[in-house]
Each structure stands twice: as structure tokens, then as C-alpha cells.
Amino acid sequence: MFERRHKPLHRDRILNFFWPSIGWGRSVRYLLYRLSRLPGTPYSIAGGFACGAAISFSPFVGLHFILGAIWAWVMRANILASVIGTAVGNPWTFPFIWVWIFQSGRWLGVGSDDTDIADLNFSALFGNITEASLNGDFDQMLEIASPVLFPMLIGCIPSIIVVWIIFYFPLKKLVERYQLRRMRRRANRRSKTADTKDS
């Protein structure tokens, strides 16, 4: 009954993921609306989303959902909100995130200054690491990963903390405001229903 008349093709869904057809502004507003309607306290929802967003600044590609959910569970935050929060790490933002955390690790004194950031191919790097780990060749994996992954591991720690704070506090206020408005609307509806019955 409420299904779309014309279901989008897989190709359209993939394109829509990379570039939303409704526009970025409406996509963000829709995301905030969906978050605000999740069950839970403002702390739970905002904390969960912040966990997912912050964990996206780690180099553990492919584990962000799981790590974000575990972190949210430990903090007694909303796990579904943490899954939504991992959308902060996406094909558009990952290149910037990886360069940032790698450079942060270098600034913190980890890794060799010989590695030029312009020569790094993160997609190939993570592909080679995955291939080596699947083959069980951990020596090769360490040899490939250590010059880049260790600086990223250290560099991601301050970024994760800052990103969590940046998302948590504004989002908590937005959810509080939305939930308060929703409670007022419900109270107004109840009072109107009661007035109708009395009359």
C-alpha cells in the first residue's frame, strides 16, 4: 500500500548513496529527523551517534559498525544511532580522514618522515593488508602496514575524542528540543480531544 510505485534500480541506489538525489541539505535534515525519532533519551541517541561518528576516524575499515556498536553498548547509548553515526565515514570523507590521522600520527612522533603523503595509496594499502591477513601471512601484513598503520593508530586517538565531543553536545540539544516539541504537540492533541468530548 505504502510502497513506491517504481522501485529504484540497484544502480540508482548506489548512485544515491554517493550523491543523494534529494540533495545534501535535505539528506542531513532527514537524518536528524530519523535520529530524533529513535527510542531513548537524548543522551542515549546523541551518545550512540557520536560513538559511530568518532569510530569512523579509526583506520579499522570494515569494523566501524561493530566497534561503534560495542562502544555505544559500553556507554549505554543507542546502538542503532551508532550504526547511523558511522555514515560520517564514507567514500567522500575517508580520503580526508586517512590523510588527517596519518599526519596526526606523524606530528605525534610516530612513523618515519621518509614516507611522503602524496605517494600513499590508501585503497591499495588496505587491499594488500586484507589480502595478507586472509592468506594468514602476518609477517607480510606487518611489513606492509606498519609504516602507515602505526601512525594512523596513534593519530586517530585525539581525533576520536574531539569528534565525539563535536557531535555529542549539539546533537543532544537538537534531540532534546525535538522531543520536547513532540511532547507538547501530544499534550495539545490530548487537551483538544478532551475539550471535544466535554462539549
C-alpha positions as CSV (number, residue, x, y, z in Angstrom):
1,M,0.0,0.0,0.0
2,F,2.7,2.5,1.0
3,E,5.4,1.0,-1.3
4,R,6.9,3.1,-4.1
5,R,5.2,2.7,-7.5
6,H,8.5,2.3,-9.2
7,K,11.2,0.6,-7.2
8,P,14.7,2.2,-7.7
9,L,17.3,0.0,-9.5
10,H,20.4,-1.1,-7.7
11,R,22.4,1.2,-9.9
12,D,20.2,4.2,-8.7
13,R,20.6,3.1,-5.1
14,I,24.4,3.1,-5.3
15,L,24.4,6.5,-7.1
16,N,22.0,7.8,-4.5
17,F,24.4,6.7,-1.7
18,F,27.3,8.6,-3.2
19,W,25.2,11.6,-4.3
20,P,21.7,11.9,-2.8
21,S,19.0,12.8,-5.3
22,I,17.2,14.9,-2.7
23,G,20.3,17.0,-2.1
24,W,22.8,17.0,0.8
25,G,20.8,19.6,2.9
26,R,17.6,17.6,2.8
27,S,19.5,14.4,3.5
28,V,21.1,15.8,6.6
29,R,17.7,17.1,7.8
30,Y,16.1,13.7,7.2
31,L,18.9,12.0,9.1
32,L,18.4,14.4,12.1
33,Y,14.7,13.7,11.9
34,R,15.2,9.9,11.9
35,L,17.7,10.2,14.8
36,S,15.3,12.3,16.9
37,R,12.5,9.7,16.4
38,L,14.7,6.8,17.7
39,P,13.6,5.5,21.1
40,G,15.7,6.6,24.0
41,T,16.9,9.6,25.9
42,P,18.8,12.5,24.3
43,Y,22.0,11.2,25.9
44,S,21.4,7.7,24.5
45,I,20.7,8.9,21.0
46,A,23.4,11.6,20.8
47,G,26.0,9.4,22.6
48,G,25.3,6.5,20.2
49,F,25.6,8.7,17.1
50,A,28.8,10.3,18.4
51,C,30.3,6.8,19.0
52,G,29.7,5.8,15.4
53,A,30.9,9.1,14.0
54,A,34.1,9.1,16.2
55,I,35.0,5.5,15.4
56,S,34.9,6.4,11.7
57,F,38.1,8.3,12.4
58,S,39.9,5.0,13.1
59,P,41.8,3.0,10.5
60,F,39.8,-0.2,11.2
61,V,37.9,-0.1,7.9
62,G,35.2,-2.8,7.8
63,L,34.9,-2.9,11.6
64,H,33.4,0.5,12.2
65,F,29.8,-0.9,12.7
66,I,31.0,-3.5,15.2
67,L,33.4,-1.2,17.1
68,G,30.8,1.7,17.2
69,A,28.1,-0.7,18.5
70,I,30.4,-2.1,21.2
71,W,31.4,1.4,22.3
72,A,27.7,2.5,22.4
73,W,26.8,-0.6,24.4
74,V,29.6,0.1,26.9
75,M,28.3,3.7,27.3
76,R,24.7,2.5,27.5
77,A,23.9,4.5,24.4
78,N,21.7,3.7,21.4
79,I,23.3,1.1,19.3
80,L,21.2,1.9,16.2
81,A,22.2,5.5,16.5
82,S,25.9,4.4,16.5
83,V,25.3,2.4,13.3
84,I,23.8,5.6,11.7
85,G,26.8,7.6,13.0
86,T,29.3,5.5,11.1
87,A,27.9,7.2,7.9
88,V,30.3,10.0,8.8
89,G,33.0,7.7,7.4
90,N,32.0,7.3,3.7
91,P,33.7,7.3,0.3
92,W,33.6,11.1,0.3
93,T,35.2,11.6,3.7
94,F,37.6,8.6,4.1
95,P,40.5,10.0,2.0
96,F,40.5,13.2,4.2
97,I,40.1,11.2,7.4
98,W,43.0,8.8,6.5
99,V,45.4,11.6,5.5
100,W,44.4,13.6,8.7
101,I,45.0,10.7,11.1
102,F,48.2,9.7,9.3
103,Q,49.6,13.2,9.5
104,S,48.4,13.5,13.2
105,G,50.4,10.3,14.0
106,R,53.5,11.9,12.3
107,W,53.0,15.1,14.3
108,L,52.9,13.0,17.5
109,G,56.2,11.5,16.5
110,V,55.2,8.1,15.2
111,G,56.5,6.8,11.9
112,S,59.2,7.8,9.5
113,D,59.4,11.2,7.9
114,D,60.6,9.5,4.7
115,T,57.0,8.4,3.8
116,D,55.6,11.1,1.5
117,I,51.8,11.5,1.9
118,A,51.5,12.3,-1.8
119,D,52.8,8.8,-2.6
120,L,50.4,6.9,-0.4
121,N,47.5,4.9,-2.0
122,F,45.3,4.0,0.9
123,S,42.9,1.9,-1.1
124,A,45.8,-0.3,-2.3
125,L,47.3,-0.3,1.2
126,F,44.1,-1.6,2.8
127,G,43.5,-4.1,0.0
128,N,47.0,-5.5,0.4
129,I,46.6,-5.7,4.2
130,T,43.3,-7.5,3.8
131,E,44.7,-9.9,1.3
132,A,47.7,-10.7,3.5
133,S,45.5,-11.3,6.6
134,L,43.2,-13.6,4.6
135,N,46.2,-15.6,3.4
136,G,47.4,-15.8,7.0
137,D,50.7,-14.1,6.1
138,F,51.0,-11.9,9.2
139,D,54.7,-11.1,8.6
140,Q,53.8,-9.6,5.2
141,M,50.8,-7.8,6.7
142,L,53.1,-6.1,9.4
143,E,55.7,-5.3,6.8
144,I,53.0,-3.6,4.6
145,A,51.0,-2.0,7.4
146,S,53.5,-0.8,10.0
147,P,54.9,2.3,8.2
148,V,51.4,3.7,7.7
149,L,49.1,1.9,10.1
150,F,51.0,2.7,13.3
151,P,51.0,6.5,12.7
152,M,47.3,6.2,11.9
153,L,46.6,4.2,15.1
154,I,48.2,6.8,17.3
155,G,46.9,9.8,15.2
156,C,43.3,8.6,15.4
157,I,43.1,8.7,19.2
158,P,42.9,12.5,19.7
159,S,40.7,12.8,16.6
160,I,38.2,10.2,18.0
161,I,37.9,12.2,21.3
162,V,37.4,15.5,19.6
163,V,34.9,14.2,17.0
164,W,32.9,12.5,19.8
165,I,32.6,15.8,21.6
166,I,31.8,17.8,18.4
167,F,28.9,15.5,17.6
168,Y,27.6,14.7,21.1
169,F,26.7,18.1,22.6
170,P,25.0,19.8,19.6
171,L,23.1,16.6,18.8
172,K,21.9,16.2,22.4
173,K,20.4,19.7,22.3
174,L,18.7,19.1,19.0
175,V,17.2,15.8,20.2
176,E,16.1,17.4,23.5
177,R,14.4,20.2,21.5
178,Y,12.7,17.8,19.1
179,Q,11.4,15.5,21.9
180,L,10.1,18.5,23.9
181,R,8.2,19.8,20.8
182,R,6.8,16.3,20.2
183,M,5.6,16.1,23.9
184,R,3.9,19.5,23.6
185,R,2.2,18.5,20.4
186,R,0.9,15.3,22.0
187,A,-0.3,17.3,25.1
188,N,-2.1,19.8,22.8
189,R,-3.8,17.0,20.9
190,R,-5.0,15.4,24.2
191,S,-6.3,18.6,25.5
192,K,-8.2,19.3,22.2
193,T,-9.6,15.7,22.3
194,A,-10.7,16.2,25.9
195,D,-12.4,19.6,25.1
196,T,-14.2,18.0,22.2
197,K,-15.6,15.2,24.4
198,D,-16.7,17.7,27.1
199,S,-18.5,19.8,24.7
